[in-house]
Amino acid sequence: MFAPPIQPDESLLKAVDELPLVARHLVDGFLQGQHRSALRGVGQEFVAYRPYMQGDALKDVDWKVWARSDHWFVRQYRHETNFRGTIFLDTSRSMDFGEGATNKFLYGRMLAACLALLMRTQLDAPGLVLAGGEGGAEVFLPSTRADHMDVLLGALGGATASSTATGFGDVEALASQCRSRSMAVVISDGLFDPEEMRRLLENLRLRDIDVLFFHLLSPEEMRPKYSGEWLLEDSETGREIVVDGAEMVRDYAPRLDAFLHTIEDMCLTLEADYCRITTDEPLDHALFHFLGRRVASGTA
């Protein structure tokens, strides 16, 4: 049985004080009906017995059980994978766009919280970078400490998309925070200098870091509906211009198409996984993609 798609409403996304509780509830709902990745192997936490199968190592057979039952059983364990995943969340002002539950930052913040909890459920070490802030990025290095999730969720709960800075800042320094042969998950609308995005991805890939880019866009950005005159404000600079809505929609489609292809082609060229998410989609689409990427990269 599969759980219904995860699509939190606006009140849940805005519940800053309840973010840890809501995120845990969403991850638990996602895992219901899914085969939890027990990552069974040699480790410390016993999971279950299963019958011996041809090809199993004899060292894994529980001989005490055999002596009592005359049947061969293999002990299975849950083990630490030493997998480290760093989540980069864009906190620039352009992320604060979208009506209600489709607001890009609210959606991205909840996605980051769910990804961190999903990593920890799999006994991995999640980390967090709140990037794009005027005072520089806030960095929380990956850890498996018992209190680390509280720190990450607290930081996410207090994060806002209010910075007038454009881009991620010192991308070389940010990439250096990630350990080689780990994973970086970037959550952003990509509305900054493409060359800065390229440098971030290049620096991550040069460190042999597996990269997954979640490209967040609101339904209003993907399917704008404007008519008459509109006063538009640049979310990054505050500059205002008056435009004709119908003319803007006509010019918008090819510009949007070029923008999307630029980001996607950049990711493909640098061997980074690209996943476009419209914020009216259920969160579990992104979580499935993350788990699929882990399997494909051999980290799960």
N, C-alpha and C positions, 0 to 999 in steps of 0.2 A: 504494500500500500504506500502511495506517495502522498506527502503532505501537500496542502494547497499552496499555490505560489505566495511568496512573501512580498506583500506590498503594504508597508506601514502607511497610516494616514498622516496628515499634517501635524496633528496633536502629538503623535508619538515621535515624529522626527524632531519636533521642537522641544521635547521634554528633556532639557539639558540635565536636570537633576536625576532623571530616571534613565539616562542613557545606558548605564551598565545593565540595569534590569531589562530594558527593552531589547538591547542587543543580544543578551543571553537568551531571552525568550525567542527571538527571531532565529538564532543559530540552532537552538534546540528544535524548533519547528522545522527548519531545513533538514536536520539530520533524521527526523522521524521518517521512517520508511526507506531511508537510504542505508546502504551498507557502510557503517562506520569504518573508516580506515584504521584498523587496529594496529597496522604496521607490525605484524607479528614476527617475531624472530627471537634472537637471544637478547635478554634484557633482565629487568628486575621485577616488573609487575606481571604476575601470572594472570593469563586471560582465560584459558580453557584447555581441556583435553580434546584430542580428536584421534580417531583410529589411525594406526600406522599405515602408510601407503608406500608402495614400491618406489624407491628412490630417496626416501627420507633417511637422514643420517642416523646411524644407530646411537650416536651420543645424545640424541634428543628423545630417545625412548625412556619412559619412566619405568625402570625395572622393578621398583617396589610394587607398582600397580600390576605389572605382569606376574609377579610372584603371588599376588593375592587372587588374581582373576584369571590367569593363564591367557590373557589377551594383551596385545601390544598397543599401547597408546603413546602418543607424542604430546609432550607439554608445549603449550604455546604461550608466548610472552608478549607484552607490549613493551617497546623499548624507545629510548630517546634516539631521535634520528640525527641530532646535531644540525638539523636544517634551520637556517636562519632566514627570515623574511623581513624585509624593511618596506613599510608602506609610506609612500610619499603622497601627502595630501596637499593639493593646491589651495592656499588660503587667500589668493588675490581677489580683489573686489569683483572681478567679472564672474566669479563663481556664485555670487549672491544674486542669482537671476532665476526666474521661474516662479510660477504661481503655486502657492500652497505646498502640497507634497511633492511637486515636481521641481522645487528649488534645488539647483545643482549642488550648493554647498551642504544643505541639510541631507540630501541623498548621499553625497560623497562621504560626509562625516559618518553616517550610519553604516555605509558600506565598509569604511575603514575599520570601524568598531567590530563589525561582524567578521571581517577577514582576520583581524587580530585574534578574536575569540576562537575562530575556526582553526587557526594555526595552533593555538594553545591546546585545544581539544585533541589535536593530533600529537601533542607533546613536543611541539616545535617552539622556537624562540622568536617571537614577533618583536619588531622594532617599529618606530614611527618617526617620520620627519614632517613637521608642519612647515611647509615651504611657501615662499612668496611674501612673508611678512616684512614690514619696513625695517624692523630691527634685526633682520636675519632669521634664518630658520631655527626652529626649536627641534632638537635632535634627542631622541630616546633610543639608545642602542638596544639591539635585540637581547633578550634575557629570558631565562626560564624560572627566575625567582618567583616565589609564591605571591609576592605583593606587586609584581611587575604589571599585571593586567590592570590593577586598580590605578596605577600611575598612568598607563596609556589611556584608559577610559576617562580618567579625570582630565587629562590634557585635551582629549577630543571634546569632552563636554564643555570646556572653557574656550575652545577655539571658535573664531569668527572669521568671516570673509570680508574684512573691512580695510585691508591694506591697499594703498594707492600704488604700491610698488608693482611693477610688471615683471613677470617671470619668476624663476626660482632662486635667483641670486647667484651665489658662487657655486656653480654646478660641479666644478672640480672638487671642491672641499666636501660637498654633499656626497658625491660618489665615493670619496675616500672613506666615508663612514661605513660603507658596506664591505663585508668580508668577501673575499673571492670565493667563487663557487657557491654563492648563495642566491637569493631571489629578491628582486625589487619590484614592487607593485606601485605604479604611478597612477594617481587618480587626479585628473585635470580636464579642463575644457580645451586646453591647448591654445588659448587666446593670448599668446605672447610670441615674441620673436622666434620663428622656426629654427633659426640658427642656434639659439640657446637650448631649445629642445634637442637639437641634433647633438650638441656638445654633452648634454646630460646623458643621453642614450649611449653616445660613443664612450664616455668615461666609464659608464657602468659595464658595457660590453667588453671593454679592454681589460677589466678586472675579472672577466669570465663569470659575470653575474647574469643570471637568467632574468629577463625583463618582461613584465606584463603591463601594457599601457591600457588603462580603462579611460576611454575618451567619453566624458560626460557631456551631454547636450540636452537642453530642455525641449519639450515638444514645440514651444513657441519659436525656438531657434530653427528647428528642423522644418516646421510647417507654419510659417508666419501668416497671419491673416490681418492685413491692414488695408484701410481705405480712407480717403480724405487726407487732411493734413495732420502730421504727427510731429510732436516735439521730442526728439531723441536725445538722450544724455549718454555720453561715453562713460561706462561704468568704471573705467580705470582713471580717466583724467577729469571727469566732470564737465567736459565741453558739451554744449548743447547746439543742435541744429534742427531746423524745420525742414521736413521732407514730405513729398507726396507719397501717400501709402501705396497706391496702386503701382506707381512707377518704381518704388523701392522693391516691391515684391518681384516685379519683372527682372530687375537687375540683381536681386538677391540670389536667385537659384543658381546661376552659373558661378557666382562668387563662393557660395556655400560648397558647391561641388568641387571647386578647385581647392578650397581650404581642406575639405575632408580627404581628398586624394593626396594632398601634400603631407599631411600627418601620417596617413596610412602607409604611403610609399616610403616615407622616412623610416618607419618602424620595420617594414619588410626588408629594406636595404640593410639595416643594422641588425637584422635577425632578432628583433624584439617582437613579441606577440602583441597584436593590436585587437582591441575589443571595443567597439562603439556601443555605448549604452545611452538610450533615451530615458530620461528620468521618470517616465510613466511606465517603464517596464518593471516587473517584479525583481526584487533584489536577488532572488535565487538564480536568475540567469547569470549574473556576475559570479556568484559563488560556484556554480557548476563550471564556469569557464576557468576559474582559478584552480579548482581541483583537477580539471582536465589538463591544464598546463603543467601542474606538478607531476602528474603521471607521465605525460609526454617527455618531460625533461629528466625523468629518472630520479626525482627527489621525493617520490612517494612510493 
